Amino acid sequence: MESLEQKISAAVTEAMPLAKSVFETLARDTADPAGGVTRASYGEGEQYAHGLLARTARELDLEVSADPGGNLYMTLPGRDRTAPAWFVGSHLDSVPKGGNFDGAAGVIAGVTALRAIQHAQITPARDITVMGVRAEETGSWFSGSHGGHLGSRMALGLIRPEEFEQAIRVDSGRPLGEHMRECGFDPEAVRGKPPHIDPRRVKGYLELHIEQGPVLERRGIPIGVVTSIRGSSRLPDARCLGAYNHSGGTPQELRQDAVVATAELIQAVDGKWQEVNAAGKDLVFNFGRIYTDAKIHSLAKVPGEVSFSVDIRSGEPDVVAMMREFVLRKADEIAARRNVRFELGRFGVSDPAVLDAGLRRDLHAGCHALGISTLDIASGGGHDAQEFVKAGIPAAMIFVSNDHGSHVAEEAMRLDDFELGTRLLAWRLARED
């Protein structure tokens, strides 16, 4: 008698031409003339992607619907339609000139898994809904005051009413609500209304995503089981203020050099990272923007001002809190010693999301049963899965090895690795539970 693992593996292999076709169609029809793909949140490319996935789902006889925020739902009915359903999902928007796999791989994996379950002639115990989420890439498309992950937060009832006016699309200068209406959705049907997704009606949420760093690729491992989504402490608009002066005539010890002071702060954070890393703690950091004023700076002038950003991330809340205190303390020490002033602003804080231990055990068991090499890995980037965690829904994530990073046109997920991730996803969804 054929085992579940054998059935699922064969059925996913049979369904892979479907996945390949959808990937190729998305890449072709949302290509950016400047390179990569562009699927703007609540814009033309994202609209196209949702339409393509909805048509694909209907061809598979899945139930297709959308919520007032435009999130897409594609459902394979289970035997007990009153039981809490499995949700599988990711987003279909992209960063400008980004890669074809970030986000879309999770939605395509979900639809491919449902096709495989159909092909294996398995009727799941409960409904399985694949969700194509709107507007996950909010950091690229929306400025202003908003909490990110707009589509999933709308569906889960986590969005604040004022965000429809305060989240501003960076390319148009117009608010979220206007772009929603252009796409055929009504912010008033979301604002202040009960959430479309009732956590009591959800068994769990599973999200497949490409890894956004090189860990799996460098270690030759195709699949990662995500332990947590790192929280962050961010200073988006920090400054160091010193004094401009002549670089030849001002003695080094008398300078108020904002660049040297900022460099010392960066070096101090790097030293602290080495200490934390050696202790086996999770920490990454980034000073992603550092610049002097191009209207004033010159080759022969001591720099009197530096603007910069700080992004500190960890899956451990105590580490994030400790690093906030460290940056503030070090900035004060450096400012006093170098006679400069740091204006750091307030830290924007996002708490880590620890993913469900039971679902993680299930995924490890599936990897063992299917013969897939895997490891535990933290996610450095944010994902819709963390919003499900905030809503009290058990959530887990599968990472697929991916070369060249993400948010770039050069994303290089191999379809063989994608197939392994989809097998793992389908195996968990098809199991009796």
Summary of the structure (lengths in Angstrom):
residues: 433
radius of gyration: 23.6
end to end distance: 20.8
largest distance: 86.7
contacts: 1543
relative contact order: 0.17
helix: 40%
strand: 24%
